[in-house]
Every structure is written in structure tokens, then in C-alpha cells.
């Protein structure tokens, strides 16, 4: 009899219980099932709950996030990385504004709630993606190395160009960033945050030129802000021509040539 009850009621009972549980009515679900069932099945139900109930996924009443089964830190980090990599592909294919958390979740077999577990909104996801890719790029270069001389600045950006050319994920990221509409409502907060933190290619060049001007390596009459804007435009234009449009140009060589011209114009 107990075997029969076990085989017949397992799925029905647990589905009923889980259905009530998922709607937040944990107490009423328990009462409903126990009230309907005879004692043998009730005994099984309680044992099944002790064994399997802890894996139920129910909406949490804290911060609107789902209560997920516990994961190790390593598992959570792997899931976060999958979300970031998928986001890069979808932002490039569909555009940042048209990509939703549902799109991201479906692409990697997760629920939308699982994506929200890691990122509360799309701007936060974009910030995390940019920070990951920038850190990855810097790690491949050993950090900014061009703060001591104009030649060092040139060599640093030549190395950056070489890193972009040889790495497929970096090329995807460059294409995504150049296709972003940074004036849009969704992207403006992210752009403003990076400007406030004084980050990006332009900020890096400007900081370096200021240091060299103070050290006497750049002539005093040079407008550092304008020089930084010109070098940034040259850098981004050449990178975009190569990555976005497949221009038949030696990107590292073109970067070197452009910086050499700037060195002649600015150097003492």
C-alpha cells in the first residue's frame, strides 16, 4: 500500500505543494494537502518535504529577488561570467537598448530572475561588462606604461592596438562600444559615471600628457586638452576603421605613425 501511495502521489502532491509555495501561500498549501490526504500519504508527503522541500524556488519578500537554491561562490561567479559574455554578444547583435534580461536568460538557459540575482538593472550590467573587458585588456598589457615619455605613450597605444587585433572578444567589445548610442536615456548614466571617474582612452592620454608637460617633456604652449582630443580621435578612428569596417590597414603601424607625428608637434 505504501509503495502504491508513493508511486501515485509523488508528482501530484509535490506539484500541488510547490504551486502553492511559488505563490507565497506556504501555510495554505501545506494545510490544503494535509487536509485532503489520508494518513499514509500524509506521512510520505512530510518525508518528501523534508527531503526535497529545501530546493523549492519561491519569490522572496526581501528586495524583490527570488530565493534561489544555494550556490557556491565559484558557481555564482561562473554564472555571472556567462551572463556578461552573453550580454556582449547580444548587445552587439541586437543593440543595447533592444536587448532585455529575458533575451539574455533565454540565450543561456536561465530564468530572468537568475539574471536579476546578479544585476539589478541593465545599466549595472553594462558597467560590469565594461569593467570586466577593461580589466581583461589591462591585464593583457600589464597596465598603462606610457607615463614617462611621449615615446612610451606611443608604444603603449601600439600595444593596445596589437591586443585588439589578435583577440576576438576585444574586437567584439570595441564594436559594441562604438555602436552604442551614448546619448540615449539608458546609456547616459553609465557614460556620466565613467566621466566622473575620469576613465577611458581620452582621460588616460590627458593624464599622461599633463604629467609629461609638468616634467618638461611637452612644450609649455601645448594645449593638453586639445592634444588629447586629437590623439583620442585618431586612435578611435583607426580602431573603428579596422574593427568595424575591415579597413586594409596595419593598425599598430598606423597608430605608431600618428603618434610619431604628434610627438614631433608637441615635443621639446
Legacy VTK file of the C-alpha trace (Angstrom):
# vtk DataFile Version 3.0
C-alpha trace
ASCII
DATASET POLYDATA
POINTS 268 float
0.000 0.000 0.000
2.758 2.438 0.907
4.551 1.663 -2.344
1.358 2.358 -4.266
0.844 5.651 -2.441
4.471 6.608 -3.104
4.240 5.941 -6.864
0.814 7.510 -7.344
1.030 10.618 -5.207
4.644 11.736 -5.562
4.299 14.096 -8.519
0.722 15.212 -7.795
1.374 16.048 -4.154
4.637 17.840 -4.726
3.266 19.806 -7.690
0.296 20.943 -5.613
2.541 21.912 -2.744
5.094 23.648 -4.935
2.359 25.526 -6.783
1.028 26.960 -3.536
4.579 27.616 -2.359
5.508 29.520 -5.503
2.549 31.824 -4.967
3.770 32.611 -1.472
0.982 30.609 0.243
3.255 28.152 2.001
0.970 27.657 5.022
-2.213 27.285 2.989
-0.560 24.855 0.595
0.550 22.667 3.467
-2.890 22.749 5.121
-4.693 22.028 1.861
-2.640 18.947 1.001
-2.556 17.530 4.532
-6.318 18.027 4.975
-7.112 16.159 1.763
-4.775 13.218 2.255
-5.160 10.092 4.391
-2.510 9.368 6.996
-0.154 7.116 4.920
0.136 9.621 2.114
0.498 12.452 4.615
3.418 10.604 6.162
5.063 10.298 2.764
4.359 13.929 1.991
6.089 15.122 5.140
9.100 12.919 4.430
9.210 14.131 0.842
9.093 17.736 2.035
11.999 17.174 4.402
13.982 15.617 1.578
13.036 17.856 -1.358
11.304 20.935 0.015
14.538 22.837 0.614
15.066 23.022 -3.164
11.842 24.890 -3.869
12.396 28.240 -5.585
9.961 30.784 -4.168
9.774 34.544 -4.600
11.464 36.274 -1.714
9.911 39.164 0.118
13.347 40.752 0.518
14.316 43.299 -2.192
12.047 41.558 -4.703
14.676 38.951 -5.584
13.878 35.232 -5.906
15.070 32.918 -3.201
17.427 30.624 -5.105
18.897 27.335 -4.074
22.289 27.938 -2.523
25.254 28.038 -4.874
28.917 28.059 -4.169
30.858 31.239 -4.798
32.596 29.607 -7.754
29.271 28.561 -9.322
27.840 32.041 -8.871
30.918 33.584 -10.468
30.683 31.208 -13.435
27.036 32.139 -13.935
27.897 35.839 -13.706
30.612 35.401 -16.324
28.212 33.570 -18.648
25.749 36.440 -18.321
28.444 39.007 -19.148
29.720 37.093 -22.178
26.199 36.562 -23.490
25.361 40.228 -22.913
28.335 41.283 -25.027
27.108 39.131 -27.922
23.505 40.320 -27.645
24.389 43.998 -27.215
26.417 43.683 -30.410
23.745 41.758 -32.342
20.561 43.493 -31.169
21.819 46.719 -29.664
21.978 47.669 -26.002
18.558 49.304 -25.839
16.715 46.444 -27.576
18.282 43.662 -25.516
16.262 42.543 -22.476
17.057 40.386 -19.476
14.657 37.813 -20.936
16.801 37.666 -24.106
19.930 37.148 -22.020
18.335 34.500 -19.804
16.897 32.500 -22.704
20.227 32.523 -24.538
21.957 30.641 -21.725
19.060 28.642 -20.291
18.473 30.717 -17.162
15.405 32.374 -15.717
15.033 36.139 -15.808
15.166 36.067 -12.016
18.598 34.465 -12.133
19.892 37.385 -14.193
18.315 39.857 -11.768
20.013 37.987 -8.950
23.370 39.158 -10.301
22.411 42.547 -11.789
19.549 44.739 -10.617
19.191 46.532 -13.970
20.719 46.879 -17.418
22.955 49.897 -16.670
24.535 47.938 -13.804
25.103 45.042 -16.204
26.709 47.368 -18.759
29.035 48.847 -16.131
30.104 45.350 -15.060
30.705 44.361 -18.680
32.832 47.445 -19.395
34.817 46.971 -16.186
35.459 43.298 -16.968
36.631 43.984 -20.507
38.820 46.926 -19.462
40.404 44.870 -16.673
40.947 41.995 -19.101
42.570 44.345 -21.609
44.804 45.955 -18.982
45.854 42.564 -17.648
46.995 41.518 -21.115
49.156 44.653 -21.304
50.460 44.839 -17.756
48.829 48.222 -17.138
49.351 51.698 -18.585
53.040 52.018 -19.413
53.286 55.330 -21.254
53.507 57.924 -18.457
57.256 58.594 -18.646
57.734 59.839 -22.214
55.904 60.584 -25.448
57.565 57.542 -26.969
56.315 55.438 -24.069
52.795 56.739 -24.631
53.082 55.820 -28.315
54.361 52.324 -27.547
51.552 51.773 -25.052
48.866 52.522 -27.624
50.613 50.468 -30.272
50.499 47.543 -27.831
46.784 48.205 -27.244
46.148 48.100 -30.971
48.016 44.799 -31.278
45.991 43.329 -28.392
42.702 44.289 -30.040
43.723 42.870 -33.414
44.667 39.454 -32.018
41.732 38.962 -29.602
38.239 38.223 -30.941
36.429 39.159 -27.717
38.222 42.517 -27.585
37.171 43.217 -31.168
33.560 42.444 -30.246
33.784 44.804 -27.298
35.227 47.629 -29.419
32.441 47.192 -31.953
29.812 47.219 -29.219
31.221 50.362 -27.636
31.476 52.248 -30.933
27.900 51.270 -31.874
26.462 52.417 -28.533
24.226 55.469 -28.545
25.804 57.135 -25.523
23.285 59.996 -25.672
20.345 57.639 -25.063
18.437 57.713 -21.792
19.599 54.225 -20.793
23.277 54.816 -21.571
23.694 58.364 -20.216
24.053 57.346 -16.536
26.827 54.899 -17.465
28.655 57.493 -19.569
28.335 60.055 -16.767
29.754 57.602 -14.236
32.836 56.931 -16.351
33.346 60.651 -16.926
33.141 61.318 -13.191
35.683 58.578 -12.552
37.974 60.119 -15.190
38.270 56.870 -17.099
38.619 55.959 -20.752
41.127 56.493 -23.550
40.828 60.292 -23.573
41.273 60.573 -19.815
44.312 58.277 -19.896
46.024 60.277 -22.635
45.253 63.584 -20.960
46.619 62.457 -17.591
49.808 61.228 -19.244
50.354 64.441 -21.204
49.788 66.538 -18.074
52.476 64.559 -16.256
54.918 64.948 -19.142
54.191 68.649 -19.518
54.927 69.167 -15.822
58.183 67.231 -16.290
59.182 69.371 -19.280
58.786 66.661 -21.916
55.963 68.587 -23.613
56.291 72.235 -24.587
54.562 74.682 -22.264
52.431 76.252 -25.021
50.839 72.908 -25.956
47.112 72.751 -25.158
46.959 69.360 -23.427
43.189 69.089 -23.660
43.193 69.693 -27.406
46.166 67.393 -27.989
44.409 64.654 -26.016
41.238 65.082 -28.059
43.185 64.810 -31.346
45.103 61.708 -30.249
41.907 60.093 -28.950
40.068 60.786 -32.206
42.961 59.358 -34.191
43.096 56.243 -32.006
39.355 55.579 -32.043
39.025 56.367 -35.735
41.757 53.938 -36.755
40.494 51.207 -34.421
36.937 51.583 -35.699
38.068 51.597 -39.330
39.882 48.311 -38.729
37.398 46.526 -36.470
34.047 47.823 -37.756
34.782 48.286 -41.449
37.656 45.878 -42.049
39.919 48.567 -43.448
43.063 47.183 -45.074
45.397 48.999 -42.732
48.169 47.900 -40.408
46.518 49.138 -37.227
49.591 49.087 -34.938
51.677 50.689 -37.700
49.076 53.403 -38.288
48.889 54.156 -34.564
52.673 54.430 -34.395
52.740 56.777 -37.404
50.051 59.039 -35.902
51.732 59.269 -32.516
55.106 59.990 -34.149
53.569 62.972 -35.904
52.122 64.171 -32.569
55.479 63.740 -30.830
57.155 65.984 -33.410
54.481 68.633 -32.894
54.488 68.549 -29.076
57.985 67.508 -28.011
60.609 69.919 -26.754
LINES 1 269
268 0 1 2 3 4 5 6 7 8 9 10 11 12 13 14 15 16 17 18 19 20 21 22 23 24 25 26 27 28 29 30 31 32 33 34 35 36 37 38 39 40 41 42 43 44 45 46 47 48 49 50 51 52 53 54 55 56 57 58 59 60 61 62 63 64 65 66 67 68 69 70 71 72 73 74 75 76 77 78 79 80 81 82 83 84 85 86 87 88 89 90 91 92 93 94 95 96 97 98 99 100 101 102 103 104 105 106 107 108 109 110 111 112 113 114 115 116 117 118 119 120 121 122 123 124 125 126 127 128 129 130 131 132 133 134 135 136 137 138 139 140 141 142 143 144 145 146 147 148 149 150 151 152 153 154 155 156 157 158 159 160 161 162 163 164 165 166 167 168 169 170 171 172 173 174 175 176 177 178 179 180 181 182 183 184 185 186 187 188 189 190 191 192 193 194 195 196 197 198 199 200 201 202 203 204 205 206 207 208 209 210 211 212 213 214 215 216 217 218 219 220 221 222 223 224 225 226 227 228 229 230 231 232 233 234 235 236 237 238 239 240 241 242 243 244 245 246 247 248 249 250 251 252 253 254 255 256 257 258 259 260 261 262 263 264 265 266 267
